[in-house]
């Protein structure tokens, strides 16, 4: 019979995703068959699964740590924000609806049967399910109909570990305050606690651990020191993409409001001789950039307006006049064209807008989303790569005759007459070592040979070893309880 335990946080961004990834790899190293599970995630940084669906990229990393292929059952509800008040709702990998926050709040309890269905399918095939919560269970105003934290723990009848982030301060209040505010049934599910992101000598917080344990009655699992190599793992939030200075090649990335599927940046950030710099709103695009990379977007037309509002369109055209290179991926590719038309109001109001005009292509938004894993070849060198497509819209135009990829046997992408401006729909291409080296070399500076995938695997092993030295992993796994039979 499979067992399960849920990792919840005393706040957002306490490091739950990283801890679950490390614990998944620790379980694998102990010979257990383990699977990650997050009932509800909110992220525009999605991964594509082999069964043609979408899940949060954090769950894809956790699947990798578990030595499994990502599956839609690992994250049955994914919310992809399209505006400040609404999001696309993905259920078991497929688009379910687009809802405003208030509507979703009133309807999310309808999704619990699907969530439990996915959970029990995973449980039927593994020894251990490591569940990740979202946000904090202390948000008791969201408890009614909850499927992300204690609402799921109640429905699945599973124990909970609570994690606090000491780096942001006030960790004793985070944990003890959560215990105080929770209703008795929810409080009783918490069996132990841990402290994450500690800098310095952990023994200095021994009295703090004792105070938390005395106030709550929870078991102490330990204090996790800051994991210095976390930047080497794929980032779930764009703000977690490491900015490394001093590389021979400088790649700048304008921070779009609805930036999506920016995992294209992770292999570049991990490359020692490449500098990746995220440019925030209000800052100009640096004049010394070798490559301006315009990433994907969940709301392409709105993000194009944001791009122009920062003056980045002027900076980008100046960059091209200086001989700089530009790469647009997915939404960024669409922005580089002459026009983007949305006649049916897929992204909002029906409209047609001028693009940046650096590629002679046009895009029309369509309701059908393409979600697929794809094999490709870089035509310039023959390097083979595997990536994924996840986009709305169809692109046509003369510059597509200058395609530079072959995708599942067909031409893909477009390039300007000079070849210095390129676009494509394929995500994940820089994870291919040969392509990454060839593409960077074409910018004028050969880079050091490096295996990106091997680096991720080494870092996952190091993370598991790190947790084994500072957490009572034996106790954590012992606290996992049998999963009751599903419906």
Number of C-alpha atoms within 10 A of each C-alpha: 13 20 20 26 25 26 24 29 29 26 22 14 15 22 17 26 24 21 20 26 27 26 27 28 27 25 22 17 14 9 10 15 18 29 33 33 28 29 25 27 23 18 21 26 24 24 29 23 19 14 13 15 25 30 33 29 25 27 27 26 27 29 22 20 28 26 15 15 13 27 27 27 27 28 30 29 31 28 23 22 22 22 17 9 10 17 22 20 21 23 23 22 25 18 16 13 12 17 18 16 15 10 11 17 14 11 12 17 15 12 16 20 12 15 27 20 16 20 25 19 13 21 24 14 14 15 18 26 26 22 27 28 27 22 19 22 26 22 14 14 8 15 15 13 17 21 26 26 28 30 19 22 21 15 14 18 17 22 22 29 24 26 26 28 25 20 14 10 10 11 20 18 14 20 25 17 15 22 24 14 14 17 12 10 10 18 17 13 18 22 20 22 28 22 26 22 18 17 12 10 8 14 10 9 15 11 10 13 20 14 14 21 17 12 14 20 15 18 19 20 22 20 25 22 20 14 16 9 11 17 16 21 25 24 21 22 18 18 10 13 23 22 15 17 15 11 15 16 23 21 24 22 20 21 19 25 19 23 23 24 28 24 25 20 25 23 25 23 23 24 21 17 19 23 22 28 23 19 16 14 17 10 11 16 25 16 13 13 20 22 22 24 24 26 26 30 27 26 20 26 23 17 21 25 15 17 21 13 12 17 15 20 20 14 16 21 16 14 21 16 10 11 12 19 22 28 19 23 26 27 28 24 31 32 33 29 25 18 21 26 20 21 15 14 14 17 20 14 10 12 14 16 14 15 24 22 15 22 25 20 24 23 23 17 23 17 13 11 15 15 21 20 21 15 16 22 21 20 13 11 11 13 16 17 21 18 20 20 20 23 21 21 20 15 20 15 14 14 20 21 14 16 20 20 23 17 19 13 10 9 17 21 24 29 24 20 12 9 12 17 21 26 30 23 22 25 23 22 24 22 21 18 19 19 20 21 18 17 18 20 13 11 15 11 17 15 19 11 12 16 15 21 14 10 15 20 16 13 19 28 16 18 22 23 16 17 20 16 13 14 18 16 18 10 13 19 16 11 18 21 17 17 20 15 11 12 7
